[in-house]
Amino acid sequence: MPSSPDFRLDGYDAVNDRVAAQFWQHIDIESTELTVLAEHHTDDQRHSYYVLHNGAVTWGIPGEPQLVALHLQRDVEARTFRFRHERLPLPAMAQSWLIARGCPKEGIGLLPGMGTDAADEATKALEDRLTADGDRFALVTSYTSDDPDRMQITVLLAATDEKAPLRFRVLLEKVDPEHWTHTLREGGFSTYEQATAWWHAHWSGEDVPLPTTSPATRHTAASAVPTTPAPRSGPIR
């Protein structure tokens, strides 16, 4: 059964009116549509970390990320809270974002039955790299398709070091709805034009393989975007 979020905020107020308004706008207003995929709480109750699926996104702009990484910070003496959040396309990226903000890796694994299972060892290895750490890449754009005939997520990353080889990376997750498993693959591109050419060809329906990359590449779930124009976030019909 879906697990609705318990933010453990009984008796707490937002630290100021701006935080209260933002929490309502970004989190609370759609709380009935949020499903907890993973959560961790520190023993002192000062920090809570969540990976949430927002079901309301499926009725909004096509292709938008459906996951929310949420970090709640409580002042247990003053009984106030503040928060940070990020909308991200892949669970591993949401987990990585939370780990970078103090959540232990072992504490933010997906709950049983939440999401599809990795179909192979290559997927597990890439997800482990995405989750564990990495500070060299930034999220440029993504597209999430929950069409039953084409359930997949594409993600475009760019190295923050503009001189890095294969600066642009594409992640491609494909879901097998029959077996409820998924594969995740990575491709590397030297230029933005090469990466977006693959992106547009893929979403046009062409069978274009991803170029292989070094397994040593590390990623991040950070949202800072290099000074690079983003490709169109949707399929090319």
N, C-alpha and C positions, 0 to 999 in steps of 0.2 A: 504493500500500500504506500502511496506517496506520503512523504513526511513533510508536513508544513513547518515553517521555521518558528522556533521559540527563541527570540532574541534576548531573553533574560534581562529585560529592561523594566520589569515591575519595580516601581519605586524610584526610577531614574528619570531625569529630565535631560533634554539636550543642553549642551553647555551654553548655547545662546540661541537666539531666534533664527539666525541664518542656518545653523546646523539643523534645527528643528524643521525648517522649511525644506532643506535639501533632503533630509532623511525621508520626509513624507513624499517628496517629488520622485526620488530615485528608488526608494525601497518600500516604504509602508503602503503607498497607494496601491501597489500590486501584490501585496503580501499574500493574498489568497491564491494567487497564481504561481507563487514560488514553491518549488520543491527542493528540499535539502538533499544534495548529492553527497556532501561531506561536511563535517564540522569538527571543530576542536575548541576547547575552552581551557584556559589556564587555571591552575588550582586556586590562585588568588582572586579569580573572577574579574581580573582587570582587562583581559583580552579574550575575544571570541572570534573565530575564523570560520567562514562558511564558503562552500561552493554551492551555488543555487542555480536551478533551472527556472527560467521565467517563461511560463507557458503563454503569457500575454503577448510575447514577441511574435508568435506565429500569426497573429492577427494584424500585425503592423507592417512596417516596410519590409518587403521580401529580402531575405538574405542577411538580415541583421543578426549579430551574435546573440545566442539564447542563454548564455551563462553569465552569472554575476559572481565575482569574487568580492567578498565583504569582510572587512576587518573592523570590528567594534572595539573601541577603547573606553573603559569605564574608570571614573574616579570614584572609588568605593567610599571614600570619606565624604566627598561633596555630593555624592549620589547624582553625578552627571555623566553624560557620555558624548563622545564624538565618533566619527566613522570615516573610513575611506572605502571606495569601491571601484571596480573596473568591470566593464562588459568585455567578455572574451569569448572566442569561438570554441576552444577545446578545453576539456577538463584539465589536461596536463598544464596548459598555460595558466589557468586559474589557480591551480595548486602552486605553480612556480611563483606567481605573483604574491600569494599568501606567505610562502616560505621566505621570500625576500623581505617580508615584513614581520618576521619573527616566529612564524608558525613552524613547529617541528615537522619534518617531512613525514615521519612515521605517524603523525597525528591527523593527517588530512587525506588519507586514502578514501576512495569512494565507498559508500555504504553498500552492503550486499544488495544486489538486484537493481542498483542505480546505474543505468547506462549499459551499453553493450560490452561484451568481453573482447579482449584483444585476440585476433585470429591467429597470430603467429609470433615468433620470437623477434622478428625484425620490428614489428609494431611495439612490442614491449620494450625493446631496447631504445627506440626513438622516444617513446613516451617517458622513459626513465631519464633520458637526457634533458627533455623539455622540463620535466618536473624538478630535477635535482638542483641545477643552477645554470647560470649563463647570463652574461651581461654584455654581450657583443651585438645583439640583434634587437631591433624594434619592430613592433607591429605596424604595417602600412595599411593593410585592408584585409577583409575576409568576406566570404560568402557562405552562408549556411543554407543548404537545401534539404527540407524535410519531405520532399515529394517521395511517396512510397516507391516510385519507379526509379528514383535517382537520389537516394539518401547519401549525401556527402557534404564535406566541408573543405573549402580551399582557403588557405591562409598565405598571404604574402608578407615576408619579413625582409628587412634591410639592415645590413651591418651599420652600426653607428660610426665605424671607421670607414670613411669613404674610399680608402685605399685597399681595403680588404679584398682578397681574391674571391671570386664567386660571391660578390657582395649581396646579391638578392637570392632569397630562398623561398621556395613554395612548399607548403605542407598540403598533402591531400589525404583526407580521411574518407574511406568508403565503407558504408554500412551494408551488411548482408542481413536484410530483414527476416529472411527465412530462418537463419540460424542465430540471429541476434548477436552477431559478432562484427568486428570492424578491423580494417587494415589502415595503417598510417604510413605514408611514404614521404620522402623529401627529395626535392630537386634543387640544384644550384645553378645560378645564372650569373654571368659576368656583368651584364648591363640590365638596367631597368627595362629597356626595349625588348630584350630577349625574354625576360620574365613575363612581361605583359602580353607578348605575342603568344607564349604558351598558354597563358590564362585565357585569352580570348578564343584561341583555337579549341581549348578544352571545353569551354562553355558553349561553343558553337556545335559541339557534338563530334569533333574530330578525335580519333584515337591517337593521342600524342603522348608518348612515354615521358616521364620525368627524367632528366639527366641525373646520373648518379653523383653523389657527393661523398666527401670524407666523413667517416663515422665519428671523427673527433670534433666535428662542429658542435658548438654549444649555442643555446638559444635563450631567449628571455620572453616573459609575458608582459614586458613593459609597454606602455602605450605611447611613449614619446616617439614621434615620427620624424625621420630625417627630412631635410628640405628636398623632398622628392614628390612629384605629383602622383596621387594615388590612381590606380586603374579603376575602371568602372567596377562597382561592387556586385554587379549582377550578371547572370548569364547573358550571352550575346545570342539573341534569337534570330 
